[in-house]
């Protein structure tokens, strides 16, 4: 059985990460899994998220197909990464908000955009808010509906602009940290609403981490293949993913 790099998310968000990985590592077999049946994750409880993610991983791996798992979802990483690492022997790469980069670059007014569950459970966010609360203004902006809006508007992401304008009213951050992989698709729209803010995301860093970890795996190089699975059929999303990841 040829092992695959499996990239996992609730919807299209993780495809922004997969694209970077495939550019860096074209000679692997990939599986992109979007849990459209259970999305969005960000407003679910930890127990609910853990259960659906675990069931999905067990079913994807029933024939031992996973060589490396990329949890390309901040919410799933925040809630499940430790648990999954304790249960499975394949390596797991998660995604974390690039808050270190924002702090290292010296920004004073940092807004972390993420789902409610990520903002509640992510250890890195907690650590930075605690350690830097006297020196920097770090605010958490929960965007409960944005991931679903992005999945629903793949034909025109500008439709999220009114939502963003409402949510960012009165906010003037010098830096925005993208803490949900779905939001990578609307960075342009975030910039339109917050023209003076620097937007920081983590796709490239995750791809580099996958490259480092893949060197330790016993993968056979291939001509590169990509399979996409949605847990609930959604033609619009399949079409979008096919075009975005450009496979026939
Ligand atoms: N891409 C997921 C994340 O990074 C989406 C969240 C959701 O399904 O609510 O958090």
Boltz pocket constraint, residues with backbone or C-beta under 6 A from the ligand:
constraints:
  - pocket:
      binder: B
      contacts: [[A, 9], [A, 10], [A, 11], [A, 13], [A, 14], [A, 39], [A, 40], [A, 41], [A, 42], [A, 43], [A, 72], [A, 73], [A, 74], [A, 75], [A, 76], [A, 115], [A, 118], [A, 144], [A, 147], [A, 148], [A, 179], [A, 180], [A, 181], [A, 182]]
      max_distance: 6.0
